[in-house]
Amino acid sequence: MSVSIAGSAEWLEDRHLQRLLAVLTQGGEEARIAGGAVRNTLMGQPVADIDIATSCLPEETIRRAEAEGFKAVPTGIEHGTITVVAGGKPYEITTLRADVETDGRRAKVSFGRDWKADAERRDFTINALYAEADGTVVDLVGGIADIEARRLRFIGDPEARIREDYLRILRFFRFFAWYGEGRPDAEGVKACARLKDGLAQLSAERIWSELKKLLSAPDPSRALLWMRQAGVLTAALPESEKWGIDAIHGLAKAEKDLGWAPDPLLRLEAIVPPDAARMKPLAERLRLSTGEAERLRHWALAAAVAPRTTEGELAKRLYRGDPQGFVDRLRLSLAGARVRAVEDNEALLEAGGFSRLLGFALKWEKPVFPLKGADLTALGAKPGPKLGEILKNLEAEWVEAGFAPDRGTLLDRAAQALNAG
């Protein structure tokens, strides 16, 4: 029985896409939608990128696209990939190919016309499906059955697929987190465990990009558990080794119950120790963005907040530290307390306290200290270290007083401090 995505793939009806497919199939050539767009449509998931596989050689793809009035950019022409912009949307079009030589990071390819060979060079069965322009799905590796079973399986021998590109170890767990159910494929897990040392060959950017996608899944806890058991998590993220991943499931549940968006950075914080000295090399090793590294650092530096902390006391800590660091701390504390609250009434009270404090922190706006150096020079102070020290002391008093003293009161205190000096 043939399977079709016609009627369930609105994107397939795009007239520009249909024109593109039509021009690539003229003169005996072939073109089909490939990979993720077909997979996600069959699984009822949103479709972001639409890729096309074709028998046309790259130069011919460019010629045909431009003749049709589309813009063609040779984004990866050495691997047969051309990006064509049609109707304002980019489509990656890749010539059918087979891997001739691989080193675990990149491959040399040869172009061909064999759809089965093209499918078999891909990583997982669910990623090797094609769709004709009319929506008919072409399955050459058993991907449809695996989609129906929510089963993630390497194509052919798992070890052979991994040796072609060691990133497939992380991709295995990432796709399991997003699309798999039950237990992951046993042969796939064993192959990942055996070849995990190959991750050391990969660039930091590729590893963090893949981990971030995995940590963005609706609930990555099962995937992380299997990664831990296979030794893959320790290989990719050694900081997690003695810390544990138990907090992830509770965090994912809190996100779902409380309407928090899945947050890969917060999830990373849930599985590594809040130790600024260890977070700095982690950020450098994985080449996190400046913003990501700073967030991790501030979270590690933010001391834990007790659930009975007053809002006034929390406001002082938010002012002195980084608010995002405390928000992250409170979210993790709330998620953990909610898990324990199922069997512990005290934890239920703690969850209420963390919820109250989190709500306050999210709405808190940093007050502006009313005095500046110019105010003190107007009172006769000379610029220099003493002026700075007086300002610093006055600000500390103002914070301790709950930000209540107004500008007039602070000017009086400044005058007193200057006269005392």
C-alpha atoms as a printed R data frame, in Angstrom:
    type eleno elety resid chain resno      x      y       z
1   ATOM     1    CA   MET     A     1  0.000  0.000   0.000
2   ATOM     2    CA   SER     A     2  1.433  3.363  -1.028
3   ATOM     3    CA   VAL     A     3  1.685  6.168   1.524
4   ATOM     4    CA   SER     A     4  1.116  9.801   0.615
5   ATOM     5    CA   ILE     A     5  1.519 13.102   2.452
6   ATOM     6    CA   ALA     A     6 -0.792 14.885  -0.004
7   ATOM     7    CA   GLY     A     7 -3.476 16.710   1.951
8   ATOM     8    CA   SER     A     8 -1.447 16.743   5.173
9   ATOM     9    CA   ALA     A     9  1.467 18.785   3.823
10  ATOM    10    CA   GLU     A    10  0.312 22.325   3.153
11  ATOM    11    CA   TRP     A    11  3.874 23.310   2.289
12  ATOM    12    CA   LEU     A    12  3.841 20.837  -0.637
13  ATOM    13    CA   GLU     A    13  1.126 22.893  -2.339
14  ATOM    14    CA   ASP     A    14  3.377 25.943  -2.618
15  ATOM    15    CA   ARG     A    15  3.341 26.884  -6.310
16  ATOM    16    CA   HIS     A    16  6.991 27.998  -6.304
17  ATOM    17    CA   LEU     A    17  8.082 24.653  -4.845
18  ATOM    18    CA   GLN     A    18  6.004 22.809  -7.433
19  ATOM    19    CA   ARG     A    19  7.583 24.859 -10.239
20  ATOM    20    CA   LEU     A    20 11.030 24.060  -8.841
21  ATOM    21    CA   LEU     A    21 10.311 20.335  -8.696
22  ATOM    22    CA   ALA     A    22  8.850 20.447 -12.219
23  ATOM    23    CA   VAL     A    23 11.889 22.124 -13.744
24  ATOM    24    CA   LEU     A    24 14.231 19.639 -12.016
25  ATOM    25    CA   THR     A    25 12.330 16.664 -13.453
26  ATOM    26    CA   GLN     A    26 12.399 17.719 -17.090
27  ATOM    27    CA   GLY     A    27 14.324 15.725 -19.682
28  ATOM    28    CA   GLY     A    28 14.375 12.443 -17.820
29  ATOM    29    CA   GLU     A    29 15.788 13.847 -14.561
30  ATOM    30    CA   GLU     A    30 14.162 13.294 -11.160
31  ATOM    31    CA   ALA     A    31 13.624 15.379  -8.022
32  ATOM    32    CA   ARG     A    32 11.978 14.549  -4.709
33  ATOM    33    CA   ILE     A    33 11.510 16.142  -1.293
34  ATOM    34    CA   ALA     A    34 13.992 14.444   1.036
35  ATOM    35    CA   GLY     A    35 14.433 13.850   4.738
36  ATOM    36    CA   GLY     A    36 13.069 15.907   7.594
37  ATOM    37    CA   ALA     A    37 10.102 17.531   5.853
38  ATOM    38    CA   VAL     A    38  8.711 14.098   4.899
39  ATOM    39    CA   ARG     A    39  9.485 12.623   8.327
40  ATOM    40    CA   ASN     A    40  7.878 15.478  10.271
41  ATOM    41    CA   THR     A    41  4.763 15.530   8.087
42  ATOM    42    CA   LEU     A    42  4.238 11.802   8.646
43  ATOM    43    CA   MET     A    43  4.727 12.316  12.399
44  ATOM    44    CA   GLY     A    44  2.415 15.317  12.606
45  ATOM    45    CA   GLN     A    45  5.288 17.634  13.532
46  ATOM    46    CA   PRO     A    46  5.954 21.171  12.228
47  ATOM    47    CA   VAL     A    47  8.133 21.447   9.119
48  ATOM    48    CA   ALA     A    48 10.846 24.092   9.106
49  ATOM    49    CA   ASP     A    49 13.279 23.340   6.274
50  ATOM    50    CA   ILE     A    50 12.448 21.672   2.971
51  ATOM    51    CA   ASP     A    51 15.282 19.816   1.248
52  ATOM    52    CA   ILE     A    52 15.228 18.368  -2.254
53  ATOM    53    CA   ALA     A    53 17.245 15.505  -3.756
54  ATOM    54    CA   THR     A    54 17.725 15.387  -7.511
55  ATOM    55    CA   SER     A    55 19.490 13.427 -10.224
56  ATOM    56    CA   CYS     A    56 20.561 16.733 -11.801
57  ATOM    57    CA   LEU     A    57 24.237 17.547 -11.385
58  ATOM    58    CA   PRO     A    58 24.911 20.727  -9.364
59  ATOM    59    CA   GLU     A    59 25.755 22.915 -12.373
60  ATOM    60    CA   GLU     A    60 22.579 21.729 -14.123
61  ATOM    61    CA   THR     A    61 20.536 22.500 -10.983
62  ATOM    62    CA   ILE     A    62 21.879 26.064 -11.082
63  ATOM    63    CA   ARG     A    63 21.198 26.416 -14.802
64  ATOM    64    CA   ARG     A    64 17.633 25.166 -14.555
65  ATOM    65    CA   ALA     A    65 16.785 27.200 -11.444
66  ATOM    66    CA   GLU     A    66 18.138 30.444 -12.904
67  ATOM    67    CA   ALA     A    67 16.388 29.815 -16.220
68  ATOM    68    CA   GLU     A    68 13.142 29.625 -14.240
69  ATOM    69    CA   GLY     A    69 13.916 32.983 -12.608
70  ATOM    70    CA   PHE     A    70 14.975 31.609  -9.218
71  ATOM    71    CA   LYS     A    71 18.120 32.643  -7.342
72  ATOM    72    CA   ALA     A    72 20.710 29.855  -7.011
73  ATOM    73    CA   VAL     A    73 23.606 29.974  -4.517
74  ATOM    74    CA   PRO     A    74 26.359 27.292  -4.550
75  ATOM    75    CA   THR     A    75 26.380 26.903  -0.725
76  ATOM    76    CA   GLY     A    76 27.948 23.423  -0.750
77  ATOM    77    CA   ILE     A    77 28.645 22.667  -4.371
78  ATOM    78    CA   GLU     A    78 31.598 20.355  -3.598
79  ATOM    79    CA   HIS     A    79 29.083 18.069  -1.869
80  ATOM    80    CA   GLY     A    80 26.453 18.646  -4.524
81  ATOM    81    CA   THR     A    81 24.329 21.157  -2.591
82  ATOM    82    CA   ILE     A    82 22.812 24.274  -4.118
83  ATOM    83    CA   THR     A    83 20.488 26.621  -2.226
84  ATOM    84    CA   VAL     A    84 17.685 27.888  -4.445
85  ATOM    85    CA   VAL     A    85 15.464 30.753  -3.324
86  ATOM    86    CA   ALA     A    86 11.977 30.336  -4.787
87  ATOM    87    CA   GLY     A    87  9.101 32.556  -3.742
88  ATOM    88    CA   GLY     A    88 11.246 34.002  -0.966
89  ATOM    89    CA   LYS     A    89 11.922 30.588   0.589
90  ATOM    90    CA   PRO     A    90 15.289 28.795   0.530
91  ATOM    91    CA   TYR     A    91 15.444 25.168  -0.602
92  ATOM    92    CA   GLU     A    92 18.604 23.070  -0.275
93  ATOM    93    CA   ILE     A    93 18.898 20.938  -3.404
94  ATOM    94    CA   THR     A    94 21.448 18.124  -3.363
95  ATOM    95    CA   THR     A    95 22.486 15.828  -6.171
96  ATOM    96    CA   LEU     A    96 22.061 12.094  -5.499
97  ATOM    97    CA   ARG     A    97 25.353 10.831  -4.133
98  ATOM    98    CA   ALA     A    98 27.278  8.092  -2.430
99  ATOM    99    CA   ASP     A    99 30.114  8.446   0.098
100 ATOM   100    CA   VAL     A   100 33.414  7.381  -1.460
101 ATOM   101    CA   GLU     A   101 35.688  8.120   1.497
102 ATOM   102    CA   THR     A   102 35.017  9.217   5.088
103 ATOM   103    CA   ASP     A   103 37.231 10.060   8.066
104 ATOM   104    CA   GLY     A   104 34.627 10.330  10.813
105 ATOM   105    CA   ARG     A   105 34.092 14.046  10.257
106 ATOM   106    CA   ARG     A   106 33.630 14.705   6.545
107 ATOM   107    CA   ALA     A   107 33.043 12.698   3.402
108 ATOM   108    CA   LYS     A   108 34.175 12.704  -0.212
109 ATOM   109    CA   VAL     A   109 31.217 11.962  -2.435
110 ATOM   110    CA   SER     A   110 30.476 10.815  -5.946
111 ATOM   111    CA   PHE     A   111 27.338 11.901  -7.751
112 ATOM   112    CA   GLY     A   112 24.974  9.375  -9.262
113 ATOM   113    CA   ARG     A   113 21.398  8.509 -10.162
114 ATOM   114    CA   ASP     A   114 20.739  5.702  -7.669
115 ATOM   115    CA   TRP     A   115 18.041  6.631  -5.148
116 ATOM   116    CA   LYS     A   116 18.695  3.552  -3.005
117 ATOM   117    CA   ALA     A   117 22.404  4.353  -2.741
118 ATOM   118    CA   ASP     A   118 21.508  7.920  -1.773
119 ATOM   119    CA   ALA     A   119 19.109  6.663   0.912
120 ATOM   120    CA   GLU     A   120 21.598  4.164   2.299
121 ATOM   121    CA   ARG     A   121 24.280  6.812   2.844
122 ATOM   122    CA   ARG     A   122 21.989  8.674   5.259
123 ATOM   123    CA   ASP     A   123 22.015  8.114   9.018
124 ATOM   124    CA   PHE     A   124 18.602  6.867  10.211
125 ATOM   125    CA   THR     A   125 15.725  5.168   8.426
126 ATOM   126    CA   ILE     A   126 13.262  7.921   9.405
127 ATOM   127    CA   ASN     A   127 15.539 10.500   7.761
128 ATOM   128    CA   ALA     A   128 15.847  8.649   4.445
129 ATOM   129    CA   LEU     A   129 12.318  9.049   3.093
130 ATOM   130    CA   TYR     A   130 11.479 10.874  -0.122
131 ATOM   131    CA   ALA     A   131  8.254 12.359  -1.448
132 ATOM   132    CA   GLU     A   132  7.266 12.940  -5.063
133 ATOM   133    CA   ALA     A   133  5.716 16.247  -6.119
134 ATOM   134    CA   ASP     A   134  2.254 14.650  -5.788
135 ATOM   135    CA   GLY     A   135  2.965 13.573  -2.183
136 ATOM   136    CA   THR     A   136  3.685  9.884  -2.808
137 ATOM   137    CA   VAL     A   137  6.252  8.724  -0.238
138 ATOM   138    CA   VAL     A   138  9.205  6.658  -1.452
139 ATOM   139    CA   ASP     A   139 10.645  4.406   1.267
140 ATOM   140    CA   LEU     A   140 13.749  2.398   0.348
141 ATOM   141    CA   VAL     A   141 15.016  1.553   3.858
142 ATOM   142    CA   GLY     A   142 11.973  0.745   6.019
143 ATOM   143    CA   GLY     A   143 11.538  4.235   7.427
144 ATOM   144    CA   ILE     A   144  7.726  4.292   7.368
145 ATOM   145    CA   ALA     A   145  7.450  1.257   9.670
146 ATOM   146    CA   ASP     A   146  9.936  2.859  12.062
147 ATOM   147    CA   ILE     A   147  7.970  6.106  12.081
148 ATOM   148    CA   GLU     A   148  4.779  4.195  12.896
149 ATOM   149    CA   ALA     A   149  6.590  2.425  15.763
150 ATOM   150    CA   ARG     A   150  8.383  5.620  16.879
151 ATOM   151    CA   ARG     A   151 11.603  3.633  16.522
152 ATOM   152    CA   LEU     A   152 14.980  5.208  15.728
153 ATOM   153    CA   ARG     A   153 17.262  2.903  13.755
154 ATOM   154    CA   PHE     A   154 20.536  3.363  11.931
155 ATOM   155    CA   ILE     A   155 20.479  2.400   8.262
156 ATOM   156    CA   GLY     A   156 22.474 -0.817   7.866
157 ATOM   157    CA   ASP     A   157 25.335 -1.454  10.298
158 ATOM   158    CA   PRO     A   158 25.298  1.137  13.142
159 ATOM   159    CA   GLU     A   159 29.084  1.065  13.583
160 ATOM   160    CA   ALA     A   160 29.664  1.662   9.881
161 ATOM   161    CA   ARG     A   161 27.268  4.636   9.920
162 ATOM   162    CA   ILE     A   162 28.965  6.110  13.013
163 ATOM   163    CA   ARG     A   163 32.488  5.710  11.632
164 ATOM   164    CA   GLU     A   164 31.409  7.827   8.655
165 ATOM   165    CA   ASP     A   165 30.666 10.724  11.035
166 ATOM   166    CA   TYR     A   166 31.034 10.439  14.803
167 ATOM   167    CA   LEU     A   167 28.488 13.211  15.299
168 ATOM   168    CA   ARG     A   168 25.904 10.529  14.533
169 ATOM   169    CA   ILE     A   169 26.422  9.268  18.094
170 ATOM   170    CA   LEU     A   170 24.907 12.485  19.456
171 ATOM   171    CA   ARG     A   171 22.367 12.617  16.627
172 ATOM   172    CA   PHE     A   172 21.159  9.145  17.617
173 ATOM   173    CA   PHE     A   173 20.229 10.355  21.089
174 ATOM   174    CA   ARG     A   174 18.950 13.702  19.822
175 ATOM   175    CA   PHE     A   175 16.539 12.103  17.354
176 ATOM   176    CA   PHE     A   176 15.505  9.561  19.991
177 ATOM   177    CA   ALA     A   177 14.687 12.449  22.340
178 ATOM   178    CA   TRP     A   178 12.541 14.135  19.695
179 ATOM   179    CA   TYR     A   179 10.940 11.172  17.914
180 ATOM   180    CA   GLY     A   180 11.563  7.911  19.783
181 ATOM   181    CA   GLU     A   181  9.387  5.989  22.219
182 ATOM   182    CA   GLY     A   182 10.119  3.138  24.617
183 ATOM   183    CA   ARG     A   183 13.698  1.893  24.653
184 ATOM   184    CA   PRO     A   184 16.174  3.006  22.003
185 ATOM   185    CA   ASP     A   185 17.442  0.480  19.467
186 ATOM   186    CA   ALA     A   186 19.808 -1.840  21.388
187 ATOM   187    CA   GLU     A   187 22.329 -2.240  18.548
188 ATOM   188    CA   GLY     A   188 22.423  1.514  18.089
189 ATOM   189    CA   VAL     A   189 23.120  2.119  21.799
190 ATOM   190    CA   LYS     A   190 25.857 -0.534  21.848
191 ATOM   191    CA   ALA     A   191 27.545  0.954  18.780
192 ATOM   192    CA   CYS     A   192 27.443  4.452  20.310
193 ATOM   193    CA   ALA     A   193 28.971  3.106  23.540
194 ATOM   194    CA   ARG     A   194 31.750  1.288  21.679
195 ATOM   195    CA   LEU     A   195 32.687  4.257  19.493
196 ATOM   196    CA   LYS     A   196 32.135  7.151  21.923
197 ATOM   197    CA   ASP     A   197 35.856  8.043  21.954
198 ATOM   198    CA   GLY     A   198 35.381  9.190  18.359
199 ATOM   199    CA   LEU     A   199 33.574 12.274  19.690
200 ATOM   200    CA   ALA     A   200 37.016 13.683  20.500
201 ATOM   201    CA   GLN     A   201 37.585 14.120  16.743
202 ATOM   202    CA   LEU     A   202 34.683 16.551  16.412
203 ATOM   203    CA   SER     A   203 34.778 20.306  16.669
204 ATOM   204    CA   ALA     A   204 33.372 21.909  19.808
205 ATOM   205    CA   GLU     A   205 30.848 23.848  17.739
206 ATOM   206    CA   ARG     A   206 29.342 20.661  16.272
207 ATOM   207    CA   ILE     A   207 29.122 18.995  19.678
208 ATOM   208    CA   TRP     A   208 27.418 21.963  21.383
209 ATOM   209    CA   SER     A   209 25.062 22.484  18.437
210 ATOM   210    CA   GLU     A   210 23.927 18.858  18.715
211 ATOM   211    CA   LEU     A   211 23.685 18.894  22.528
212 ATOM   212    CA   LYS     A   212 21.663 22.092  22.370
213 ATOM   213    CA   LYS     A   213 19.188 20.528  19.934
214 ATOM   214    CA   LEU     A   214 18.903 17.474  22.169
215 ATOM   215    CA   LEU     A   215 18.330 19.654  25.255
216 ATOM   216    CA   SER     A   216 15.592 21.504  23.354
217 ATOM   217    CA   ALA     A   217 13.436 18.368  22.948
218 ATOM   218    CA   PRO     A   218 10.079 18.356  24.783
219 ATOM   219    CA   ASP     A   219 11.469 15.887  27.355
220 ATOM   220    CA   PRO     A   220 15.115 14.855  26.878
221 ATOM   221    CA   SER     A   221 15.311 12.907  30.154
222 ATOM   222    CA   ARG     A   222 15.076  9.381  28.647
223 ATOM   223    CA   ALA     A   223 17.676 10.190  25.991
224 ATOM   224    CA   LEU     A   224 20.030 11.593  28.627
225 ATOM   225    CA   LEU     A   225 19.563  8.474  30.766
226 ATOM   226    CA   TRP     A   226 20.625  6.232  27.880
227 ATOM   227    CA   MET     A   227 23.490  8.580  27.038
228 ATOM   228    CA   ARG     A   228 24.661  8.285  30.634
229 ATOM   229    CA   GLN     A   229 24.434  4.482  30.595
230 ATOM   230    CA   ALA     A   230 26.343  4.296  27.298
231 ATOM   231    CA   GLY     A   231 29.098  6.586  28.612
232 ATOM   232    CA   VAL     A   232 28.324  9.079  25.850
233 ATOM   233    CA   LEU     A   233 27.165 11.866  28.175
234 ATOM   234    CA   THR     A   234 30.394 11.753  30.156
235 ATOM   235    CA   ALA     A   235 32.423 11.784  26.937
236 ATOM   236    CA   ALA     A   236 30.580 14.838  25.604
237 ATOM   237    CA   LEU     A   237 29.970 16.596  28.924
238 ATOM   238    CA   PRO     A   238 32.405 15.356  31.602
239 ATOM   239    CA   GLU     A   239 31.156 17.978  34.084
240 ATOM   240    CA   SER     A   240 27.916 15.985  34.398
241 ATOM   241    CA   GLU     A   241 29.649 12.756  35.441
242 ATOM   242    CA   LYS     A   242 29.311 12.984  39.234
243 ATOM   243    CA   TRP     A   243 26.398 15.398  39.342
244 ATOM   244    CA   GLY     A   244 23.506 13.349  37.993
245 ATOM   245    CA   ILE     A   245 20.679 13.889  35.549
246 ATOM   246    CA   ASP     A   246 17.751 13.173  37.877
247 ATOM   247    CA   ALA     A   247 16.633 16.810  37.875
248 ATOM   248    CA   ILE     A   248 15.888 16.840  34.130
249 ATOM   249    CA   HIS     A   249 12.615 14.904  34.251
250 ATOM   250    CA   GLY     A   250 11.200 17.144  36.998
251 ATOM   251    CA   LEU     A   251 12.299 20.237  35.110
252 ATOM   252    CA   ALA     A   252 10.641 19.061  31.889
253 ATOM   253    CA   LYS     A   253  7.424 18.353  33.823
254 ATOM   254    CA   ALA     A   254  7.518 21.788  35.482
255 ATOM   255    CA   GLU     A   255  8.016 23.409  32.082
256 ATOM   256    CA   LYS     A   256  4.974 21.591  30.730
257 ATOM   257    CA   ASP     A   257  2.774 22.179  33.793
258 ATOM   258    CA   LEU     A   258  3.738 25.815  34.361
259 ATOM   259    CA   GLY     A   259  3.965 26.930  30.736
260 ATOM   260    CA   TRP     A   260  7.711 27.533  30.650
261 ATOM   261    CA   ALA     A   261  9.313 27.289  27.227
262 ATOM   262    CA   PRO     A   262 11.871 24.440  26.940
263 ATOM   263    CA   ASP     A   263 15.198 26.083  27.740
264 ATOM   264    CA   PRO     A   264 18.385 24.206  26.739
265 ATOM   265    CA   LEU     A   265 20.628 26.404  28.918
266 ATOM   266    CA   LEU     A   266 18.470 25.845  32.003
267 ATOM   267    CA   ARG     A   267 18.468 22.119  31.272
268 ATOM   268    CA   LEU     A   268 22.249 22.172  30.964
269 ATOM   269    CA   GLU     A   269 22.400 23.863  34.368
270 ATOM   270    CA   ALA     A   270 20.248 21.044  35.759
271 ATOM   271    CA   ILE     A   271 22.877 18.405  34.942
272 ATOM   272    CA   VAL     A   272 26.138 20.188  35.826
273 ATOM   273    CA   PRO     A   273 27.390 21.488  39.213
274 ATOM   274    CA   PRO     A   274 26.895 25.201  40.056
275 ATOM   275    CA   ASP     A   275 30.636 25.739  40.189
276 ATOM   276    CA   ALA     A   276 31.872 28.877  38.413
277 ATOM   277    CA   ALA     A   277 35.431 27.514  38.307
278 ATOM   278    CA   ARG     A   278 34.219 24.521  36.267
279 ATOM   279    CA   MET     A   279 31.691 26.400  34.138
280 ATOM   280    CA   LYS     A   280 34.345 28.688  32.646
281 ATOM   281    CA   PRO     A   281 36.365 25.852  31.014
282 ATOM   282    CA   LEU     A   282 33.098 24.156  29.991
283 ATOM   283    CA   ALA     A   283 32.017 27.308  28.150
284 ATOM   284    CA   GLU     A   284 35.449 27.643  26.541
285 ATOM   285    CA   ARG     A   285 35.631 23.972  25.520
286 ATOM   286    CA   LEU     A   286 32.190 23.939  23.906
287 ATOM   287    CA   ARG     A   287 32.687 27.470  22.550
288 ATOM   288    CA   LEU     A   288 29.425 28.750  23.960
289 ATOM   289    CA   SER     A   289 28.348 32.197  22.826
290 ATOM   290    CA   THR     A   290 29.259 35.102  25.109
291 ATOM   291    CA   GLY     A   291 25.662 35.345  26.274
292 ATOM   292    CA   GLU     A   292 25.441 31.614  27.019
293 ATOM   293    CA   ALA     A   293 28.758 31.610  28.891
294 ATOM   294    CA   GLU     A   294 27.754 34.651  30.959
295 ATOM   295    CA   ARG     A   295 24.409 33.128  31.860
296 ATOM   296    CA   LEU     A   296 26.109 29.921  32.983
297 ATOM   297    CA   ARG     A   297 28.617 31.904  35.054
298 ATOM   298    CA   HIS     A   298 25.981 34.062  36.754
299 ATOM   299    CA   TRP     A   299 23.886 31.004  37.562
300 ATOM   300    CA   ALA     A   300 26.905 29.316  39.159
301 ATOM   301    CA   LEU     A   301 27.728 32.457  41.176
302 ATOM   302    CA   ALA     A   302 24.140 32.993  42.394
303 ATOM   303    CA   ALA     A   303 23.875 31.494  45.871
304 ATOM   304    CA   ALA     A   304 20.923 29.186  46.491
305 ATOM   305    CA   VAL     A   305 17.774 30.968  47.692
306 ATOM   306    CA   ALA     A   306 15.885 29.499  50.655
307 ATOM   307    CA   PRO     A   307 12.121 29.090  50.096
308 ATOM   308    CA   ARG     A   308 11.250 31.276  53.120
309 ATOM   309    CA   THR     A   309 13.394 34.193  51.916
310 ATOM   310    CA   THR     A   310 11.463 37.461  52.028
311 ATOM   311    CA   GLU     A   311 10.853 39.389  48.853
312 ATOM   312    CA   GLY     A   312 12.724 42.319  50.333
313 ATOM   313    CA   GLU     A   313 15.810 40.188  50.942
314 ATOM   314    CA   LEU     A   314 15.584 38.689  47.465
315 ATOM   315    CA   ALA     A   315 15.364 42.195  45.971
316 ATOM   316    CA   LYS     A   316 18.691 43.057  47.613
317 ATOM   317    CA   ARG     A   317 20.292 39.924  46.168
318 ATOM   318    CA   LEU     A   318 18.848 40.617  42.721
319 ATOM   319    CA   TYR     A   319 20.297 44.130  42.843
320 ATOM   320    CA   ARG     A   320 23.757 42.975  43.887
321 ATOM   321    CA   GLY     A   321 23.928 40.004  41.538
322 ATOM   322    CA   ASP     A   322 22.607 38.972  38.145
323 ATOM   323    CA   PRO     A   323 18.795 38.575  38.100
324 ATOM   324    CA   GLN     A   324 18.863 35.837  35.418
325 ATOM   325    CA   GLY     A   325 21.190 33.751  37.588
326 ATOM   326    CA   PHE     A   326 18.717 33.886  40.469
327 ATOM   327    CA   VAL     A   327 15.751 33.217  38.171
328 ATOM   328    CA   ASP     A   328 17.518 30.083  36.895
329 ATOM   329    CA   ARG     A   329 18.276 29.005  40.472
330 ATOM   330    CA   LEU     A   330 14.659 29.504  41.514
331 ATOM   331    CA   ARG     A   331 13.255 27.635  38.502
332 ATOM   332    CA   LEU     A   332 15.473 24.626  39.233
333 ATOM   333    CA   SER     A   333 14.630 24.760  42.948
334 ATOM   334    CA   LEU     A   334 10.904 24.972  42.194
335 ATOM   335    CA   ALA     A   335 11.068 22.056  39.748
336 ATOM   336    CA   GLY     A   336 12.939 19.926  42.304
337 ATOM   337    CA   ALA     A   337 10.541 20.782  45.128
338 ATOM   338    CA   ARG     A   338  7.530 19.895  42.955
339 ATOM   339    CA   VAL     A   339  8.945 16.406  42.412
340 ATOM   340    CA   ARG     A   340  9.481 15.865  46.161
341 ATOM   341    CA   ALA     A   341  6.095 17.396  47.030
342 ATOM   342    CA   VAL     A   342  4.331 14.273  45.757
343 ATOM   343    CA   GLU     A   343  5.375 12.480  48.951
344 ATOM   344    CA   ASP     A   344  6.575 15.283  51.231
345 ATOM   345    CA   ASN     A   345  4.343 18.026  52.652
346 ATOM   346    CA   GLU     A   346  7.339 20.145  53.607
347 ATOM   347    CA   ALA     A   347  8.470 20.095  49.982
348 ATOM   348    CA   LEU     A   348  4.981 21.285  49.022
349 ATOM   349    CA   LEU     A   349  5.477 24.341  51.231
350 ATOM   350    CA   GLU     A   350  8.942 24.848  49.717
351 ATOM   351    CA   ALA     A   351  7.455 24.731  46.208
352 ATOM   352    CA   GLY     A   352  5.002 27.444  47.230
353 ATOM   353    CA   GLY     A   353  7.846 29.582  48.523
354 ATOM   354    CA   PHE     A   354  9.954 29.133  45.390
355 ATOM   355    CA   SER     A   355  6.933 29.886  43.201
356 ATOM   356    CA   ARG     A   356  6.300 33.123  45.118
357 ATOM   357    CA   LEU     A   357  9.929 34.209  44.875
358 ATOM   358    CA   LEU     A   358 10.177 33.289  41.187
359 ATOM   359    CA   GLY     A   359  7.089 35.367  40.408
360 ATOM   360    CA   PHE     A   360  8.643 38.295  42.264
361 ATOM   361    CA   ALA     A   361 12.016 37.916  40.508
362 ATOM   362    CA   LEU     A   362 10.433 37.769  37.058
363 ATOM   363    CA   LYS     A   363  8.563 41.054  37.652
364 ATOM   364    CA   TRP     A   364 11.369 42.818  39.528
365 ATOM   365    CA   GLU     A   365 12.895 45.896  37.917
366 ATOM   366    CA   LYS     A   366 16.241 47.141  39.099
367 ATOM   367    CA   PRO     A   367 15.877 50.498  40.906
368 ATOM   368    CA   VAL     A   368 18.254 53.322  39.976
369 ATOM   369    CA   PHE     A   369 20.489 54.671  42.746
370 ATOM   370    CA   PRO     A   370 19.490 58.360  43.070
371 ATOM   371    CA   LEU     A   371 22.998 59.831  43.477
372 ATOM   372    CA   LYS     A   372 25.904 60.345  41.080
373 ATOM   373    CA   GLY     A   373 29.423 61.623  41.550
374 ATOM   374    CA   ALA     A   374 28.365 65.068  40.306
375 ATOM   375    CA   ASP     A   375 25.986 65.351  43.270
376 ATOM   376    CA   LEU     A   376 28.893 64.988  45.672
377 ATOM   377    CA   THR     A   377 31.163 67.421  43.798
378 ATOM   378    CA   ALA     A   378 28.307 69.953  43.994
379 ATOM   379    CA   LEU     A   379 28.528 69.541  47.770
380 ATOM   380    CA   GLY     A   380 32.244 70.355  47.646
381 ATOM   381    CA   ALA     A   381 33.750 66.867  47.333
382 ATOM   382    CA   LYS     A   382 36.919 66.555  45.268
383 ATOM   383    CA   PRO     A   383 37.029 63.859  42.569
384 ATOM   384    CA   GLY     A   384 39.024 60.840  43.635
385 ATOM   385    CA   PRO     A   385 38.959 57.593  45.607
386 ATOM   386    CA   LYS     A   386 37.264 59.131  48.673
387 ATOM   387    CA   LEU     A   387 34.322 60.336  46.588
388 ATOM   388    CA   GLY     A   388 33.929 56.872  45.118
389 ATOM   389    CA   GLU     A   389 34.112 55.268  48.545
390 ATOM   390    CA   ILE     A   390 31.406 57.570  49.942
391 ATOM   391    CA   LEU     A   391 29.133 56.843  46.962
392 ATOM   392    CA   LYS     A   392 29.695 53.111  47.382
393 ATOM   393    CA   ASN     A   393 28.895 53.245  51.117
394 ATOM   394    CA   LEU     A   394 25.760 55.325  50.521
395 ATOM   395    CA   GLU     A   395 24.549 52.884  47.875
396 ATOM   396    CA   ALA     A   396 25.113 49.959  50.285
397 ATOM   397    CA   GLU     A   397 23.080 51.777  52.970
398 ATOM   398    CA   TRP     A   398 20.341 52.499  50.431
399 ATOM   399    CA   VAL     A   399 20.156 48.835  49.393
400 ATOM   400    CA   GLU     A   400 20.091 47.632  53.022
401 ATOM   401    CA   ALA     A   401 17.257 50.075  53.713
402 ATOM   402    CA   GLY     A   402 15.224 48.387  50.998
403 ATOM   403    CA   PHE     A   403 15.875 51.150  48.408
404 ATOM   404    CA   ALA     A   404 13.602 53.426  50.481
405 ATOM   405    CA   PRO     A   405 15.788 56.529  51.173
406 ATOM   406    CA   ASP     A   406 15.027 59.247  48.617
407 ATOM   407    CA   ARG     A   407 17.440 61.603  46.920
408 ATOM   408    CA   GLY     A   408 17.082 64.315  49.576
409 ATOM   409    CA   THR     A   409 17.823 61.901  52.412
410 ATOM   410    CA   LEU     A   410 20.857 60.546  50.578
411 ATOM   411    CA   LEU     A   411 22.196 64.060  49.904
412 ATOM   412    CA   ASP     A   412 21.951 64.796  53.623
413 ATOM   413    CA   ARG     A   413 23.867 61.605  54.380
414 ATOM   414    CA   ALA     A   414 26.465 62.552  51.766
415 ATOM   415    CA   ALA     A   415 26.924 65.974  53.334
416 ATOM   416    CA   GLN     A   416 27.379 64.354  56.756
417 ATOM   417    CA   ALA     A   417 29.960 61.947  55.367
418 ATOM   418    CA   LEU     A   418 31.897 64.782  53.711
419 ATOM   419    CA   ASN     A   419 31.841 66.901  56.863
420 ATOM   420    CA   ALA     A   420 32.977 63.939  58.945
421 ATOM   421    CA   GLY     A   421 35.887 63.487  56.570
